[in-house]
Amino acid sequence: MTVLLDRPAVAAPAARPAATRDPFIDLLRVVGMALIVFQHWTIPVLDYEDGRLTTGNALSTPGVWVVTWLSQVMPLVFFAGGAANAISFARSAAPAPSWLAVRLRRLAWPLLPLAAVWIPLPHVLLSLGVPAQPLEVGAKLTGQLLWFLAVYLIAVTATPYALRLHERYGWRVPAALAAGAVLTDVARFSTGLDALGYLNVVFVWMAVHQLGFCYAEGRLRAAWALALGGFCAAALLVAYGPYPGSMIGLPGAEMSNMAPPTLAMLAVGLGQIGLAVALRPVLVRLPLRRLLGWAGPRIMTMYLWHMPALFAVTGVVVVLLGMDTPRPGSALWFAGWPVWFGLLCLVMWPLLKGFARFETPPSLPYGVAGWGGMLVATGLVGGGVLTLTVGGFAPGGGPFLAVLALLGGLLMTAPRARV
């Protein structure tokens, strides 16, 4: 494990001064999360009848799935995370376990207020007569969206070692991960064991995360070729392979490119990364500095709380008032969408004001971090996040156990008392 304590020579892109930020990476992070929120707020098709809330997806409309090749931006988010982790690790003077402790606290701390609200909320609302089924849908989906943090935690924990591999093997590392994704899908579809596909949680997302290292070092070139190759490969996989065209899961679909991620998702991700890097000279000249400065410290809050905002509006408009969402693409749908979006923003604003402060952990001292303790802390936080991903915040013991695991992981980043 001592190799992990060595610091690889990853430089900031284009030899920027160490004190500056990369506006391109900031832009990808903010725009990526904004698109995720925009999509989640736009695509629900909601119907409430006889005490049951039925959820559909506007992107199930025939032919509309092609939009997901640009709107499903999780590959860009992981790519930007890889670049940010590489730059942060290279600039940090602390040992690798201490660097991980800081990252771990920043990821776990914003989850505590979410849990503090959602663990008692279903019980309170049930006592007030809120129908159980819609409440269960909201409680579960709020937790399921945390899958991103569970996977990103793997990427952050692996960063010191992955950077060492990058320094030694360069492009061969993401190429090997892509080969792993190919073999995983071949094994999955040839044996019929869909569970094998979950190996691609590592291969697909770590491959695009590793490409972020290449960007951070200034070695991500031939961007247009990467974009063309990625999108063309995705088109061939969809046309001649077992993959659906949509890059998000759709109701009634036999399989999804997201759960678990597939080779088609990786191909689209490569296309997105190539396109974004090719457009970088244009993107960094956009007058967005003030917007990025405001949004950057709030993107985690937006991600964690945008679904509760959606359920609050749904509870009033759809469940209480009985107004089902119009047919997607209809004139009434387009006419009502600005009102729907405005209501969501109105609910989201106080949530941002109230909870964005938790994106900065309290200024408490850190303990003397070793790899053993940090891996245990990561396991506890990851276990807590995974528990919430699987079961959500539905009433039961799962959310309590998840919070205890999160608190245990956070406590392990604190100083230990001397005996």
N, C-alpha and C positions, 0 to 999 in steps of 0.2 A: 504493500500500500504506500510505501514511501515515494513511489513514482508520482503519486497524485499530489505530493507536496511541491514538486518542481513546477515552476511557472513557465508555460510555453511562450514563445516570442510571438504573440499575436498583437499586431499594431492596429491602431485606429485607422479607418479607411482614409486613403489619400493623405496620410501623414498629418492629420489634423492635430492641433494642440490638445494635450491631455485634458484640459479644463473644459473644452467645448463638447457639445452634444452633436450627434449626427441628425440633422433635421429630416433626412430621408427615413431613418428608422423610426423616429418619433411620429412621422406622418403615417407610416405603415401601421404602427400600433394603434394610433387614434382612429384612422379611417377604417382599419380592420374591425375594431370593436364597434364603431358606429354602424358599419354595414351589418354586422351580426344583429345588433339591436334593431335596426331599421327592418331587417328581414323578419325577425321574430314578431315585430309589431304589425307587419303588413300582411303576412301570409295566413294567419288563422282564419278559418271558416267555422263559425261558432253557431250552434243551434241548441236551444234549451227546451226540453219537453218532458213532462212527467217526471220531474225531479232529476233528470239526467242531462249533463252537458256533453254534447257531441262535438268533437274537434276534427276539423278537416284542414286541408292545405291548399291555398290558392295556386300553388305551383304544380298541383296535380292536373291542371288544365292542359290538354294535349298540346305539345309543342313548346310549352313555356319552360320546360326543364332546362333548355339551353342557357337560360339566365343564370342558373346555379353555377355555371362554369366560371363566372366572375363574382357572383354574390356569395358563394361559399369560400370565404377568405381565411379559413383556419390555416391552410398552408402558409399564407403570407404572415399570419400572426406568429406561427412557430419559426418561420424564417427570421422575422424581425427579432423574436426572442433569442434566437441563436446568436445573431449579430450583437445584440445588447449584452448578452452574457459573456461573449468573448471579449468585448471592449471593457466591460466592468471588471472581469477577472484580471485582464492584463494591467489595468490601472490600479488595482487594489494592492496595497503593500502587505495585507494580512495573509496568513497561511490559508490554504484552500479550505480546511474545515471551518475556519472563522468566516471566510467569505460565504460559505454555504449557510452558516447560522444566520447571517444578516438577510440573505435571500429568503430563507425559510420563514423568518419572522415577518417579513413583508408580505409573503403569500398567505400565511395563516391568520394574521391578526385581523384583517377585514372580515373574516368568516364569523368571528365571535358575535358581532352585533346582529348579523343575519340569523344566526342560531338563537340568539336571545329573543328575537322577535317571533321567529317561526315555530319554536318549540311550544310556547304557550298559546300562540294565536289560534291554531285549529280547535283547541279545547274551548277557548273563549267564544269563538264564533259558533261552534256547535251548541253551546249553552244558550246562545242568543237565537237559535232556531235556523241558522244557515243550513241549507241542504248539504248532506254529507258527501254525496258523490262529486259535485263541483269542487268542494273544498279539498277533497282527496286528490283530485286532478291537479289543482294548483299547488298543493303541498309537495306532491311527488315531482312535478316538473321543475319546481324551483331547485330541488336538490339535484335532479338529473343533469342540469346544465353545468354542474361542477365537474363533470368528466374532464373538461379542459384543464382544470387545475391539477387533477390527479395525474394526467399524462405530462403536463408541463413540469410537475415536480420531479418526475423521472429525468426529464431533460436537464433540469437545473442541477440535480444531484450528480449526473454523469458528466457535467461540463468540464471539470478539471481533467478527467481522464480522456474525454472525447477531444479536448484541445490538444492533449499530448499525441493522440492518434493523428489528429489533423496535421500537427507540426511534422510528424514523421512520414505520413502517407498521403496527405493532401487529398486530391480528388478521388483517390481510391477508396476512401472511407465512405462517402455518400454512394459511390458506385457499388460497394459491397452491400450497403444497406438496401439499395434498390434491388440488387440481385436476391437478397433475402426476401423482399416483398414478392418478387416473381416466383420464387420457390414456394413461398407460403401459399399464394393463390393457386399454383399448380397442385400442391398437395391438398388444399381445401376442396377444389372442384373435382379432382380426380377420385378422392375418397368419399366425398359427400359429408365430411366432418366439418361443419361450419365453425366449430369451436377453434379449429386450427387458424382461422382467419384473424383471431385476436393477437397472434404474434405480430401482425402488421401494425398494431398499436405502437410497437417499438420501431419496426423497420420503416414505416412510412413517415411517422412524425419525427423520428430522429434523423432521417435522411434530409428533410427540409431544414431541420434545426442545424444540421451540420453544414448545409450550404450557407447559412448565416455566418459561419466561421470564415468561409471563403470570401464572402463579401467584406467582412471586417478586416481581412488582411489585404483587400484590394485585388484579389485574384479571381473574382467572378466576372469573366469576360464572355464575349460572343453571346450577349444577352438575347439578341434577336433570334439567333439560331436555337438557343435554349427554349425561347417562347414558341417558335414554330415547331420544333421537335416535340415539345411537351404536348401541345394542343393536338398535333397530328397523331401522335401516339394514342392520346385519349380517344380521338375520333375512331381510330382503327379498333381499339379495344371495345368500344361501345358497339361499333358496327358488326364486328365479327366475333366478339367474345361474349361471355355470360354477364357482362356488366350492364346495369341500367344507365340511361342517359343522365339522370339527375344525380347531382353530387350531394344531395341531402336525402334523408329518408322520407318517403312518401307513404301515406296511408294506403294499405292494400297492396303495396309492391312486394314481390317475392323476395327481394334482397335489397340491401342498401350499400352504397359506396362509402358510407360513413361509419356504420356500426356492424362489423368492424371496418376500418379503412381498407381500401383495395388498391390494386395496382393502377386502376383508372384514376383514383383520387390522387395518387402520387404523380401521374402524368399531368393531370390538370394543375397540380401544385407547381410542377416544374414550368409549365407554360405561364402561370401567373407570376412566378418569380422572375422569369426571363423578361416578361412584358414590363413588370414594375421597374426592374433595373435598367432596361432600355429607355424607359421614360424618365429616369431619375433626373437628368439635367433640366427637364421641363418642370418636374414636380417640385424640386427644391427652390425654384424661382417664384413659386406662387406666394402671394402675400398672406401666409398662414401662421406666421410666427406667434402672434398674440393668441390666436385660436388654439394652437398646439400648446402654448404655455398654460392656457386655462384648462384645456381638456386632459392633458397628460396626467396630472395628479388625480384625475377623477375617473379614469377609464375602468378601473377595477370596480368601483362603486356602481358605475353604469351597468357593467356586466352582471354583477351580483343582484342588483335590485330592479332591472328592467322587467323581469318576469313578474315579480310581485306587483309592479305598477300595472302590467297587463291584466293580472287577475283582479286587481281592484276595479279597474274600468269594466272588465267583463262581468264582475259580480253585480255592478250597478246597472249597466246598460242591457246586458243579455239576460242575466238571471232575475234581477229584481224588476226591470221594466219590460222584459220579454221581447226585446228587439233583436232578432237574429241578424247576423251579418248578411248583406246582400250577396247574390251570386257573383263570384269573382269575374271581373272584366265587364260587368254590366254598367250601364249609365249610373244607376243608383249607387253601385260600389265606388265608382270614381268620384261621384258627388259627395258621398259620405265620408270618404277616406280622410280629407283634411280635418273634419270634425273629430273623427276617431283619433287621428294622430295628435291633434291639439289637446284632447282630453288626456292622452297618455303623457304628453310632455308636462301638462299641468300637474299630474300626480307625481311625475318623476322629479320635478324641480325641488320640492321639499325633501325628498329622499336624498338627493344629491347634497343639499345643504346640510342635512343632519348627519349623514354617514360618510361623507368624503374624508372627514378628519381621521377616520380609522385606516386610511391608506398609509399613513405614517405611523409606524409602531411607536410606543412610548419610549422616551430617552432613558432606558434602563441599561445598566452595564451588561456586557456579555461575559459568559464564562470562558475559561480556557478550553477551547474546543479541540477535541480529538476526533479522528475519523470514526471510532467506535460509537462515541456518544452522538455524533451528528447523524450517523446512519440509523441509530435507534430513533432519534428525534424525527428524522425524515419518514421512517416507517410508521411512527405514530400519527404524524400529520397526514401522510398518505392514506393510512387506514381509515382515519376519520373522514377524509374527503371521499374516499371510495364508498364508505358506508352511506353517506348522504347521497352519493350519485346513484346507488342501487335502490335505496328505499325512500329517498327524499325526506321531507319533514312530516310525513304522515304520522298520526298518533301511534305511539309505541315506544319501545326501549331503544331502538336504533339511533335516533337523534341524540339521546342522552349519552350513549356510549361514544358516538362520534365526537361530541364536544369534549368529553373526558380525554379522548385520544389527542385532540387538538391542543388542549391545555397541557397535557403531558409533554407533547413535543415542544411547545413554547417554553415550558419550564426548564427543559434541558438546554436551552440556549442561555439560561441565566447562570450567574456565578454559583459555585458550590461552596457551602459553608465549610470552614476548616474545623476539624475535630481536635 
